[in-house]
Structures are given as structure tokens and as C-alpha cells.
């Protein structure tokens, strides 16, 4: 066959080990491979499963630390006390609900914790995937399939896995449930109701790392300039951060 008419070499999907390595070492190469290969559900399923397992393990380690568990219980109980003070719940009902469903170590608390570790990141992957897909479709006139965007978001969960481990280690080292790899770590007497403290906590090295990597992925997928994609992704994060800080929504990132 004439070399000029030879069929182009088929691009092979990366192996699992190559994906894990390249999400940290060469995300551009990884996401270019994702763009050029058929849709692969394992690109979001595997990172999600690994993240959920690590989150459950880290959560149980924290709950087995008496000091950290007591701090979590105090925060939850403070929320119930506030509802009592505002007349939204009788004192007796608040105490009963806390003991049965919200007290760290209780069966219902553990079930909720595990369910959150499993379903939370799954929901985040598909919701963020939808947001970024719409961003690409409207702001960048991109035509990439929605599930390809989900794959990009899913693969960045490998970074979130490292964040989970580092955050847990910091919590143990500082004996504080508010310890995290963000500027909030430098705040003494961190107050979860102080908006400045919450804003500082959101300035997190892993958050920025994740935003940069997902921007690389979207720029490859949408075939658009990285700086433009990064600015749009960062602007969305700023908007979301402002909303969560001023509405009291507690979600990571």
C-alpha cells in the first residue's frame, strides 16, 4: 500500500498506571489521549471508587480520635442549639435527634458519613461535568461530548485523594478539624461562622492544583487556549466560593 494512503495509526488508551502517573506528571499528555480515544467509563469510575474508599478510611480514622470526634460533635450540637434558640426546634427534640442521628460514633452518623463519601464525589463529578460542558458549549462553542467532560473531571479526583490524606494528617498533627492545606491553617481560633476565615480556608493549594489540571483537560478537550479556559474555570470557582461562604453551604472546593 502507498505510504501516502496508509491508514493513520490508531491511538491506544493509556493504562491505569500511566493515567495515575500523568495526572501528576503530564496532564496535557493524558487529556490529549482522553480526547483522541473512545469514551471510557473507567476514567471516572476508578478515581471515584478510590476517592470514596480513601474518604471512608480517613473519616473513620478521624472518628476514632476522641479529640477530633468531640470537636465534630460540638460543631453539630452548636447547630442544633442555634435552632432551639431561634424557636425552630424544642430542646428535647434537638437533644434526641442529636443523640440518635447526628452524634459522632452513632450508627446513623456513620451511615451518613459513608454515604456522603460515596455519593458526594459521584454527584460532584456529574454536576461539575455538566457545568463545564455547558461552559464549553456556550462560552467556547465547543462540541465535546458531555461524558468526555465527565472523564476529565473524574480523573482529577486523583488529586483530591492526595488532598484527603494530607488534610487528615494535618488534622491529627494540629488536633483540629479545621486544619487543611489552605491559608485557614494560619488562623488561630478558626471560626466556621467567620466569613473571612472561611474565605482563607478556600485558598487551598490542592484546590488551585485541581483547577489548573481540569483547565488543562478542558483546553485539550475543547481545543481552546489554556489561559482562556483557566480564567473561565477560576471565575466559576470564585463565584461558587462566594455563594458557599455567604449562604453557609458546606461543600469542598
C-alpha atoms as an extended CHARMM CRD file, in Angstrom:
* protein
*
       253  EXT
         1         1  UNK       CA              0.0000000000        0.0000000000        0.0000000000  PROA      1               0.0000000000
         2         2  UNK       CA              1.1970000000        3.5100000000       -0.8350000000  PROA      2               0.0000000000
         3         3  UNK       CA              2.5440000000        5.2280000000        2.3060000000  PROA      3               0.0000000000
         4         4  UNK       CA              0.5720000000        8.3850000000        1.4320000000  PROA      4               0.0000000000
         5         5  UNK       CA             -2.6830000000        6.4130000000        1.6490000000  PROA      5               0.0000000000
         6         6  UNK       CA             -1.8140000000        4.3270000000        4.7110000000  PROA      6               0.0000000000
         7         7  UNK       CA             -4.3810000000        4.4180000000        7.4810000000  PROA      7               0.0000000000
         8         8  UNK       CA             -3.3380000000        6.6030000000       10.4230000000  PROA      8               0.0000000000
         9         9  UNK       CA             -2.0460000000        4.6820000000       13.4400000000  PROA      9               0.0000000000
        10        10  UNK       CA             -4.8010000000        4.0840000000       15.9810000000  PROA      10              0.0000000000
        11        11  UNK       CA             -4.2590000000        5.8580000000       19.2830000000  PROA      11              0.0000000000
        12        12  UNK       CA             -4.3010000000        3.4530000000       22.2110000000  PROA      12              0.0000000000
        13        13  UNK       CA             -5.8060000000        4.4270000000       25.5860000000  PROA      13              0.0000000000
        14        14  UNK       CA             -3.2770000000        4.7830000000       28.3760000000  PROA      14              0.0000000000
        15        15  UNK       CA             -3.0190000000        2.0960000000       31.0120000000  PROA      15              0.0000000000
        16        16  UNK       CA             -4.2470000000        2.7330000000       34.5390000000  PROA      16              0.0000000000
        17        17  UNK       CA             -0.7070000000        3.2600000000       35.8340000000  PROA      17              0.0000000000
        18        18  UNK       CA              0.0320000000        5.7150000000       33.0180000000  PROA      18              0.0000000000
        19        19  UNK       CA             -3.0950000000        7.7060000000       33.8200000000  PROA      19              0.0000000000
        20        20  UNK       CA             -2.2440000000        7.9200000000       37.5170000000  PROA      20              0.0000000000
        21        21  UNK       CA              1.3160000000        8.9730000000       36.7080000000  PROA      21              0.0000000000
        22        22  UNK       CA              0.3850000000       11.5090000000       34.0540000000  PROA      22              0.0000000000
        23        23  UNK       CA             -2.3630000000       13.2480000000       36.0300000000  PROA      23              0.0000000000
        24        24  UNK       CA              0.5270000000       14.4780000000       38.1830000000  PROA      24              0.0000000000
        25        25  UNK       CA              3.4760000000       14.4750000000       35.7770000000  PROA      25              0.0000000000
        26        26  UNK       CA              1.9740000000       15.2750000000       32.3620000000  PROA      26              0.0000000000
        27        27  UNK       CA             -1.7620000000       16.0970000000       32.4420000000  PROA      27              0.0000000000
        28        28  UNK       CA             -1.6510000000       17.5830000000       28.9600000000  PROA      28              0.0000000000
        29        29  UNK       CA             -0.4770000000       14.2830000000       27.5030000000  PROA      29              0.0000000000
        30        30  UNK       CA             -3.0950000000       12.3680000000       29.4900000000  PROA      30              0.0000000000
        31        31  UNK       CA             -6.0180000000       14.5360000000       28.4180000000  PROA      31              0.0000000000
        32        32  UNK       CA             -4.9130000000       14.6150000000       24.7970000000  PROA      32              0.0000000000
        33        33  UNK       CA             -5.0670000000       10.8200000000       24.9340000000  PROA      33              0.0000000000
        34        34  UNK       CA             -8.5470000000       11.0390000000       26.5050000000  PROA      34              0.0000000000
        35        35  UNK       CA             -9.6630000000       13.3170000000       23.6580000000  PROA      35              0.0000000000
        36        36  UNK       CA             -8.3610000000       11.0240000000       20.9270000000  PROA      36              0.0000000000
        37        37  UNK       CA             -9.5800000000        7.6920000000       22.3270000000  PROA      37              0.0000000000
        38        38  UNK       CA            -13.1230000000        6.3120000000       22.6770000000  PROA      38              0.0000000000
        39        39  UNK       CA            -15.1370000000        7.1760000000       25.7820000000  PROA      39              0.0000000000
        40        40  UNK       CA            -14.0040000000        5.1020000000       28.7370000000  PROA      40              0.0000000000
        41        41  UNK       CA            -16.1660000000        4.9470000000       31.8550000000  PROA      41              0.0000000000
        42        42  UNK       CA            -13.2180000000        3.7420000000       33.9250000000  PROA      42              0.0000000000
        43        43  UNK       CA            -11.7600000000        7.2430000000       33.6040000000  PROA      43              0.0000000000
        44        44  UNK       CA            -14.3120000000        8.4560000000       36.1390000000  PROA      44              0.0000000000
        45        45  UNK       CA            -15.4350000000        5.2120000000       37.8110000000  PROA      45              0.0000000000
        46        46  UNK       CA            -11.9930000000        4.1310000000       39.0570000000  PROA      46              0.0000000000
        47        47  UNK       CA            -10.9580000000        7.5280000000       40.5180000000  PROA      47              0.0000000000
        48        48  UNK       CA            -14.3910000000        7.8280000000       42.1560000000  PROA      48              0.0000000000
        49        49  UNK       CA            -14.1130000000        4.4000000000       43.7910000000  PROA      49              0.0000000000
        50        50  UNK       CA            -10.5750000000        5.0910000000       45.0010000000  PROA      50              0.0000000000
        51        51  UNK       CA            -11.5970000000        8.5020000000       46.3470000000  PROA      51              0.0000000000
        52        52  UNK       CA            -14.6160000000        7.0320000000       48.1460000000  PROA      52              0.0000000000
        53        53  UNK       CA            -12.5280000000        4.2840000000       49.7610000000  PROA      53              0.0000000000
        54        54  UNK       CA             -9.8690000000        6.7480000000       50.9250000000  PROA      54              0.0000000000
        55        55  UNK       CA            -12.5290000000        9.1810000000       52.1850000000  PROA      55              0.0000000000
        56        56  UNK       CA            -14.2160000000        6.4240000000       54.2190000000  PROA      56              0.0000000000
        57        57  UNK       CA            -10.9050000000        5.3130000000       55.7090000000  PROA      57              0.0000000000
        58        58  UNK       CA             -9.8300000000        8.8710000000       56.5440000000  PROA      58              0.0000000000
        59        59  UNK       CA            -13.2590000000        9.5710000000       58.0320000000  PROA      59              0.0000000000
        60        60  UNK       CA            -13.0620000000        6.5280000000       60.2770000000  PROA      60              0.0000000000
        61        61  UNK       CA             -9.5620000000        7.4620000000       61.4210000000  PROA      61              0.0000000000
        62        62  UNK       CA            -10.8490000000       10.8820000000       62.4370000000  PROA      62              0.0000000000
        63        63  UNK       CA            -13.8460000000        9.3880000000       64.2340000000  PROA      63              0.0000000000
        64        64  UNK       CA            -11.5410000000        7.0640000000       66.1720000000  PROA      64              0.0000000000
        65        65  UNK       CA             -9.6620000000       10.0740000000       67.5100000000  PROA      65              0.0000000000
        66        66  UNK       CA            -11.5480000000       11.1660000000       70.6350000000  PROA      66              0.0000000000
        67        67  UNK       CA            -10.4710000000       14.8140000000       70.4390000000  PROA      67              0.0000000000
        68        68  UNK       CA            -11.3960000000       15.2710000000       66.7620000000  PROA      68              0.0000000000
        69        69  UNK       CA            -14.6750000000       13.3790000000       67.1870000000  PROA      69              0.0000000000
        70        70  UNK       CA            -15.5840000000       15.6240000000       70.1340000000  PROA      70              0.0000000000
        71        71  UNK       CA            -14.8450000000       18.7230000000       68.0460000000  PROA      71              0.0000000000
        72        72  UNK       CA            -17.1230000000       17.4830000000       65.2640000000  PROA      72              0.0000000000
        73        73  UNK       CA            -19.8330000000       16.6860000000       67.7940000000  PROA      73              0.0000000000
        74        74  UNK       CA            -19.5270000000       20.1720000000       69.2910000000  PROA      74              0.0000000000
        75        75  UNK       CA            -19.9810000000       21.7960000000       65.8730000000  PROA      75              0.0000000000
        76        76  UNK       CA            -23.0630000000       19.6830000000       65.1120000000  PROA      76              0.0000000000
        77        77  UNK       CA            -24.5410000000       20.2980000000       68.5530000000  PROA      77              0.0000000000
        78        78  UNK       CA            -23.9860000000       24.0210000000       68.1390000000  PROA      78              0.0000000000
        79        79  UNK       CA            -26.1740000000       23.8640000000       65.0260000000  PROA      79              0.0000000000
        80        80  UNK       CA            -28.9770000000       22.1840000000       66.9890000000  PROA      80              0.0000000000
        81        81  UNK       CA            -28.6210000000       24.7240000000       69.8260000000  PROA      81              0.0000000000
        82        82  UNK       CA            -28.9910000000       27.5320000000       67.2980000000  PROA      82              0.0000000000
        83        83  UNK       CA            -32.2440000000       26.0290000000       66.0120000000  PROA      83              0.0000000000
        84        84  UNK       CA            -33.5220000000       25.7970000000       69.5880000000  PROA      84              0.0000000000
        85        85  UNK       CA            -32.6270000000       29.4410000000       70.2470000000  PROA      85              0.0000000000
        86        86  UNK       CA            -34.4070000000       30.5030000000       67.0510000000  PROA      86              0.0000000000
        87        87  UNK       CA            -37.5110000000       28.5610000000       68.0750000000  PROA      87              0.0000000000
        88        88  UNK       CA            -37.2750000000       26.1270000000       65.1780000000  PROA      88              0.0000000000
        89        89  UNK       CA            -36.9420000000       23.0480000000       67.3880000000  PROA      89              0.0000000000
        90        90  UNK       CA            -37.7840000000       22.1930000000       71.0220000000  PROA      90              0.0000000000
        91        91  UNK       CA            -34.8000000000       21.4750000000       73.2790000000  PROA      91              0.0000000000
        92        92  UNK       CA            -35.9110000000       17.8970000000       73.9530000000  PROA      92              0.0000000000
        93        93  UNK       CA            -36.3110000000       17.1350000000       70.2510000000  PROA      93              0.0000000000
        94        94  UNK       CA            -32.9220000000       18.6620000000       69.4720000000  PROA      94              0.0000000000
        95        95  UNK       CA            -31.1900000000       16.5080000000       72.0900000000  PROA      95              0.0000000000
        96        96  UNK       CA            -32.9850000000       13.3550000000       70.9470000000  PROA      96              0.0000000000
        97        97  UNK       CA            -32.2150000000       13.9860000000       67.2860000000  PROA      97              0.0000000000
        98        98  UNK       CA            -28.5680000000       14.6570000000       68.0390000000  PROA      98              0.0000000000
        99        99  UNK       CA            -28.1530000000       11.5000000000       70.1040000000  PROA      99              0.0000000000
       100       100  UNK       CA            -29.9440000000        9.2460000000       67.6240000000  PROA      100             0.0000000000
       101       101  UNK       CA            -28.8590000000       10.6100000000       64.2690000000  PROA      101             0.0000000000
       102       102  UNK       CA            -26.0880000000       13.2110000000       64.4420000000  PROA      102             0.0000000000
       103       103  UNK       CA            -23.7580000000       12.2300000000       67.2810000000  PROA      103             0.0000000000
       104       104  UNK       CA            -20.3250000000       11.1070000000       66.0310000000  PROA      104             0.0000000000
       105       105  UNK       CA            -19.9810000000        7.3690000000       66.5470000000  PROA      105             0.0000000000
       106       106  UNK       CA            -23.7070000000        6.6570000000       66.3460000000  PROA      106             0.0000000000
       107       107  UNK       CA            -24.9410000000        4.1880000000       63.7440000000  PROA      107             0.0000000000
       108       108  UNK       CA            -26.8460000000        6.8110000000       61.7400000000  PROA      108             0.0000000000
       109       109  UNK       CA            -23.9150000000        9.2280000000       61.7830000000  PROA      109             0.0000000000
       110       110  UNK       CA            -21.5950000000        6.5070000000       60.4710000000  PROA      110             0.0000000000
       111       111  UNK       CA            -24.0700000000        5.5350000000       57.7430000000  PROA      111             0.0000000000
       112       112  UNK       CA            -24.4410000000        9.1810000000       56.7080000000  PROA      112             0.0000000000
       113       113  UNK       CA            -20.6760000000        9.6160000000       56.7030000000  PROA      113             0.0000000000
       114       114  UNK       CA            -20.1150000000        6.5960000000       54.4600000000  PROA      114             0.0000000000
       115       115  UNK       CA            -22.9950000000        7.5720000000       52.1680000000  PROA      115             0.0000000000
       116       116  UNK       CA            -21.5670000000       11.0740000000       51.8460000000  PROA      116             0.0000000000
       117       117  UNK       CA            -18.1180000000        9.7250000000       50.9920000000  PROA      117             0.0000000000
       118       118  UNK       CA            -19.6150000000        7.5350000000       48.2470000000  PROA      118             0.0000000000
       119       119  UNK       CA            -22.3900000000        9.6950000000       46.7970000000  PROA      119             0.0000000000
       120       120  UNK       CA            -20.8860000000       13.1570000000       47.3400000000  PROA      120             0.0000000000
       121       121  UNK       CA            -17.9800000000       12.8380000000       44.8930000000  PROA      121             0.0000000000
       122       122  UNK       CA            -20.1550000000       10.9580000000       42.3820000000  PROA      122             0.0000000000
       123       123  UNK       CA            -22.6530000000       13.8150000000       42.3540000000  PROA      123             0.0000000000
       124       124  UNK       CA            -19.8260000000       16.3510000000       42.1540000000  PROA      124             0.0000000000
       125       125  UNK       CA            -18.2880000000       14.6420000000       39.1100000000  PROA      125             0.0000000000
       126       126  UNK       CA            -21.5400000000       14.7240000000       37.1290000000  PROA      126             0.0000000000
       127       127  UNK       CA            -22.6360000000       18.1940000000       38.2470000000  PROA      127             0.0000000000
       128       128  UNK       CA            -19.2200000000       19.7270000000       37.5920000000  PROA      128             0.0000000000
       129       129  UNK       CA            -19.0890000000       17.8350000000       34.3230000000  PROA      129             0.0000000000
       130       130  UNK       CA            -22.3990000000       19.4090000000       33.3260000000  PROA      130             0.0000000000
       131       131  UNK       CA            -21.2630000000       22.8960000000       34.3690000000  PROA      131             0.0000000000
       132       132  UNK       CA            -18.0090000000       22.6240000000       32.4090000000  PROA      132             0.0000000000
       133       133  UNK       CA            -19.7580000000       21.0610000000       29.4220000000  PROA      133             0.0000000000
       134       134  UNK       CA            -22.2100000000       23.9750000000       29.3380000000  PROA      134             0.0000000000
       135       135  UNK       CA            -19.3170000000       26.3980000000       29.7390000000  PROA      135             0.0000000000
       136       136  UNK       CA            -17.5970000000       24.8580000000       26.7400000000  PROA      136             0.0000000000
       137       137  UNK       CA            -20.7720000000       24.7660000000       24.6740000000  PROA      137             0.0000000000
       138       138  UNK       CA            -21.7400000000       28.3980000000       25.3690000000  PROA      138             0.0000000000
       139       139  UNK       CA            -18.5830000000       30.3910000000       26.0700000000  PROA      139             0.0000000000
       140       140  UNK       CA            -16.1980000000       28.4420000000       23.8370000000  PROA      140             0.0000000000
       141       141  UNK       CA            -18.5310000000       26.9890000000       21.1870000000  PROA      141             0.0000000000
       142       142  UNK       CA            -17.0720000000       23.5420000000       21.8100000000  PROA      142             0.0000000000
       143       143  UNK       CA            -18.8760000000       20.3620000000       20.7840000000  PROA      143             0.0000000000
       144       144  UNK       CA            -17.2060000000       17.7940000000       23.0420000000  PROA      144             0.0000000000
       145       145  UNK       CA            -19.4960000000       15.0380000000       24.3860000000  PROA      145             0.0000000000
       146       146  UNK       CA            -20.7250000000       15.5030000000       27.9510000000  PROA      146             0.0000000000
       147       147  UNK       CA            -19.2860000000       12.1730000000       29.1270000000  PROA      147             0.0000000000
       148       148  UNK       CA            -15.8390000000       13.1780000000       27.8770000000  PROA      148             0.0000000000
       149       149  UNK       CA            -16.0040000000       16.1910000000       30.1860000000  PROA      149             0.0000000000
       150       150  UNK       CA            -17.0700000000       13.8570000000       32.9990000000  PROA      150             0.0000000000
       151       151  UNK       CA            -13.9420000000       11.7770000000       32.2990000000  PROA      151             0.0000000000
       152       152  UNK       CA            -11.7480000000       14.8810000000       32.6700000000  PROA      152             0.0000000000
       153       153  UNK       CA            -13.3970000000       15.8350000000       35.9690000000  PROA      153             0.0000000000
       154       154  UNK       CA            -13.2540000000       12.2510000000       37.1960000000  PROA      154             0.0000000000
       155       155  UNK       CA             -9.5290000000       11.9030000000       36.5600000000  PROA      155             0.0000000000
       156       156  UNK       CA             -8.8080000000       14.9940000000       38.6550000000  PROA      156             0.0000000000
       157       157  UNK       CA            -10.2000000000       13.0990000000       41.6640000000  PROA      157             0.0000000000
       158       158  UNK       CA             -6.7460000000       11.5280000000       41.9490000000  PROA      158             0.0000000000
       159       159  UNK       CA             -5.5720000000       14.9390000000       43.1760000000  PROA      159             0.0000000000
       160       160  UNK       CA             -8.4730000000       15.0600000000       45.6280000000  PROA      160             0.0000000000
       161       161  UNK       CA             -7.3480000000       11.6860000000       47.0080000000  PROA      161             0.0000000000
       162       162  UNK       CA             -3.9850000000       13.1910000000       47.9640000000  PROA      162             0.0000000000
       163       163  UNK       CA             -5.7860000000       16.1860000000       49.4790000000  PROA      163             0.0000000000
       164       164  UNK       CA             -7.9160000000       13.8600000000       51.6370000000  PROA      164             0.0000000000
       165       165  UNK       CA             -4.8310000000       12.1800000000       53.0580000000  PROA      165             0.0000000000
       166       166  UNK       CA             -2.8910000000       15.4140000000       53.6180000000  PROA      166             0.0000000000
       167       167  UNK       CA             -5.8760000000       17.0930000000       55.2800000000  PROA      167             0.0000000000
       168       168  UNK       CA             -6.3750000000       14.1600000000       57.6480000000  PROA      168             0.0000000000
       169       169  UNK       CA             -2.6870000000       14.1880000000       58.5830000000  PROA      169             0.0000000000
       170       170  UNK       CA             -2.8890000000       17.9260000000       59.3040000000  PROA      170             0.0000000000
       171       171  UNK       CA             -5.9700000000       17.4090000000       61.4600000000  PROA      171             0.0000000000
       172       172  UNK       CA             -4.0970000000       14.8460000000       63.5470000000  PROA      172             0.0000000000
       173       173  UNK       CA             -0.9260000000       16.9260000000       63.7080000000  PROA      173             0.0000000000
       174       174  UNK       CA             -2.7450000000       20.0980000000       64.7810000000  PROA      174             0.0000000000
       175       175  UNK       CA             -5.5190000000       18.3590000000       66.7210000000  PROA      175             0.0000000000
       176       176  UNK       CA             -8.0930000000       20.4500000000       64.8680000000  PROA      176             0.0000000000
       177       177  UNK       CA            -10.9310000000       19.5810000000       62.4930000000  PROA      177             0.0000000000
       178       178  UNK       CA            -10.4150000000       22.9130000000       60.7140000000  PROA      178             0.0000000000
       179       179  UNK       CA             -6.8170000000       22.1200000000       59.7140000000  PROA      179             0.0000000000
       180       180  UNK       CA             -6.3540000000       21.9810000000       55.9570000000  PROA      180             0.0000000000
       181       181  UNK       CA             -3.7150000000       22.7790000000       53.3080000000  PROA      181             0.0000000000
       182       182  UNK       CA             -5.0920000000       26.3030000000       52.9120000000  PROA      182             0.0000000000
       183       183  UNK       CA             -4.4980000000       29.7440000000       54.3800000000  PROA      183             0.0000000000
       184       184  UNK       CA             -7.0370000000       28.9700000000       57.1010000000  PROA      184             0.0000000000
       185       185  UNK       CA             -4.3380000000       26.8760000000       58.7600000000  PROA      185             0.0000000000
       186       186  UNK       CA             -2.6440000000       30.1170000000       59.8410000000  PROA      186             0.0000000000
       187       187  UNK       CA             -5.7690000000       31.4040000000       61.6090000000  PROA      187             0.0000000000
       188       188  UNK       CA             -5.7570000000       30.8950000000       65.3560000000  PROA      188             0.0000000000
       189       189  UNK       CA             -9.1500000000       30.0720000000       66.8750000000  PROA      189             0.0000000000
       190       190  UNK       CA            -10.6820000000       29.3350000000       63.4710000000  PROA      190             0.0000000000
       191       191  UNK       CA            -14.3900000000       30.2210000000       63.4810000000  PROA      191             0.0000000000
       192       192  UNK       CA            -16.6000000000       28.3470000000       60.9930000000  PROA      192             0.0000000000
       193       193  UNK       CA            -19.0830000000       31.2320000000       61.0620000000  PROA      193             0.0000000000
       194       194  UNK       CA            -16.4590000000       33.8680000000       60.2750000000  PROA      194             0.0000000000
       195       195  UNK       CA            -16.6420000000       34.6280000000       56.5540000000  PROA      195             0.0000000000
       196       196  UNK       CA            -13.0280000000       35.8320000000       56.3830000000  PROA      196             0.0000000000
       197       197  UNK       CA            -11.8310000000       32.5920000000       57.9750000000  PROA      197             0.0000000000
       198       198  UNK       CA            -13.9000000000       30.5620000000       55.5170000000  PROA      198             0.0000000000
       199       199  UNK       CA            -12.5240000000       32.5670000000       52.5860000000  PROA      199             0.0000000000
       200       200  UNK       CA             -8.9470000000       31.9710000000       53.7310000000  PROA      200             0.0000000000
       201       201  UNK       CA             -9.6300000000       28.2290000000       54.0790000000  PROA      201             0.0000000000
       202       202  UNK       CA            -10.7680000000       28.1230000000       50.4590000000  PROA      202             0.0000000000
       203       203  UNK       CA             -7.3860000000       29.4270000000       49.2830000000  PROA      203             0.0000000000
       204       204  UNK       CA             -6.1010000000       25.8850000000       49.2160000000  PROA      204             0.0000000000
       205       205  UNK       CA             -3.0670000000       24.6090000000       47.3060000000  PROA      205             0.0000000000
       206       206  UNK       CA             -4.9340000000       21.4640000000       46.2230000000  PROA      206             0.0000000000
       207       207  UNK       CA             -7.9200000000       23.4890000000       45.0250000000  PROA      207             0.0000000000
       208       208  UNK       CA             -5.7050000000       25.5920000000       42.7640000000  PROA      208             0.0000000000
       209       209  UNK       CA             -3.8440000000       22.4930000000       41.5870000000  PROA      209             0.0000000000
       210       210  UNK       CA             -7.1400000000       20.8180000000       40.7050000000  PROA      210             0.0000000000
       211       211  UNK       CA             -8.4490000000       23.9120000000       38.9080000000  PROA      211             0.0000000000
       212       212  UNK       CA             -5.2620000000       24.1120000000       36.8480000000  PROA      212             0.0000000000
       213       213  UNK       CA             -5.3480000000       20.4220000000       35.9080000000  PROA      213             0.0000000000
       214       214  UNK       CA             -9.0380000000       20.4060000000       34.9750000000  PROA      214             0.0000000000
       215       215  UNK       CA             -8.3730000000       23.5300000000       32.8810000000  PROA      215             0.0000000000
       216       216  UNK       CA             -5.6250000000       21.6470000000       31.0320000000  PROA      216             0.0000000000
       217       217  UNK       CA             -8.0850000000       18.8320000000       30.4090000000  PROA      217             0.0000000000
       218       218  UNK       CA            -10.8410000000       21.1160000000       29.1580000000  PROA      218             0.0000000000
       219       219  UNK       CA             -8.4520000000       23.0710000000       26.9390000000  PROA      219             0.0000000000
       220       220  UNK       CA             -7.3870000000       19.8050000000       25.2810000000  PROA      220             0.0000000000
       221       221  UNK       CA            -10.9510000000       18.5410000000       25.0240000000  PROA      221             0.0000000000
       222       222  UNK       CA            -12.4100000000       21.8120000000       23.7150000000  PROA      222             0.0000000000
       223       223  UNK       CA             -9.3190000000       22.5970000000       21.5970000000  PROA      223             0.0000000000
       224       224  UNK       CA             -9.1130000000       26.0760000000       23.0900000000  PROA      224             0.0000000000
       225       225  UNK       CA             -6.2670000000       28.1230000000       24.5670000000  PROA      225             0.0000000000
       226       226  UNK       CA             -5.3480000000       27.0900000000       28.0990000000  PROA      226             0.0000000000
       227       227  UNK       CA             -5.2040000000       30.6550000000       29.5540000000  PROA      227             0.0000000000
       228       228  UNK       CA             -8.7670000000       31.4030000000       28.4230000000  PROA      228             0.0000000000
       229       229  UNK       CA            -10.0890000000       28.1400000000       29.8390000000  PROA      229             0.0000000000
       230       230  UNK       CA             -8.2050000000       28.6740000000       33.1190000000  PROA      230             0.0000000000
       231       231  UNK       CA             -9.6630000000       32.1700000000       33.5600000000  PROA      231             0.0000000000
       232       232  UNK       CA            -13.2180000000       30.8960000000       32.9880000000  PROA      232             0.0000000000
       233       233  UNK       CA            -12.7840000000       27.9050000000       35.3170000000  PROA      233             0.0000000000
       234       234  UNK       CA            -11.2220000000       30.0920000000       38.0000000000  PROA      234             0.0000000000
       235       235  UNK       CA            -14.0150000000       32.6640000000       37.6580000000  PROA      235             0.0000000000
       236       236  UNK       CA            -16.6040000000       29.9130000000       38.1900000000  PROA      236             0.0000000000
       237       237  UNK       CA            -14.7460000000       28.7630000000       41.2970000000  PROA      237             0.0000000000
       238       238  UNK       CA            -14.6530000000       32.3090000000       42.7070000000  PROA      238             0.0000000000
       239       239  UNK       CA            -18.3900000000       32.6820000000       42.0970000000  PROA      239             0.0000000000
       240       240  UNK       CA            -19.1180000000       29.3310000000       43.7640000000  PROA      240             0.0000000000
       241       241  UNK       CA            -16.8720000000       30.2050000000       46.7060000000  PROA      241             0.0000000000
       242       242  UNK       CA            -18.6930000000       33.4810000000       47.3030000000  PROA      242             0.0000000000
       243       243  UNK       CA            -22.0560000000       31.7010000000       47.1720000000  PROA      243             0.0000000000
       244       244  UNK       CA            -20.9860000000       28.9750000000       49.6190000000  PROA      244             0.0000000000
       245       245  UNK       CA            -19.4210000000       31.4230000000       52.0650000000  PROA      245             0.0000000000
       246       246  UNK       CA            -22.4150000000       33.7350000000       52.2060000000  PROA      246             0.0000000000
       247       247  UNK       CA            -25.1110000000       31.0590000000       52.1410000000  PROA      247             0.0000000000
       248       248  UNK       CA            -23.4690000000       28.6450000000       54.5630000000  PROA      248             0.0000000000
       249       249  UNK       CA            -23.3440000000       25.7460000000       52.0810000000  PROA      249             0.0000000000
       250       250  UNK       CA            -20.6170000000       23.3450000000       53.1810000000  PROA      250             0.0000000000
       251       251  UNK       CA            -19.0590000000       21.6360000000       50.1920000000  PROA      251             0.0000000000
       252       252  UNK       CA            -15.4100000000       21.0370000000       49.4910000000  PROA      252             0.0000000000
       253       253  UNK       CA            -13.5960000000       23.1350000000       46.9240000000  PROA      253             0.0000000000
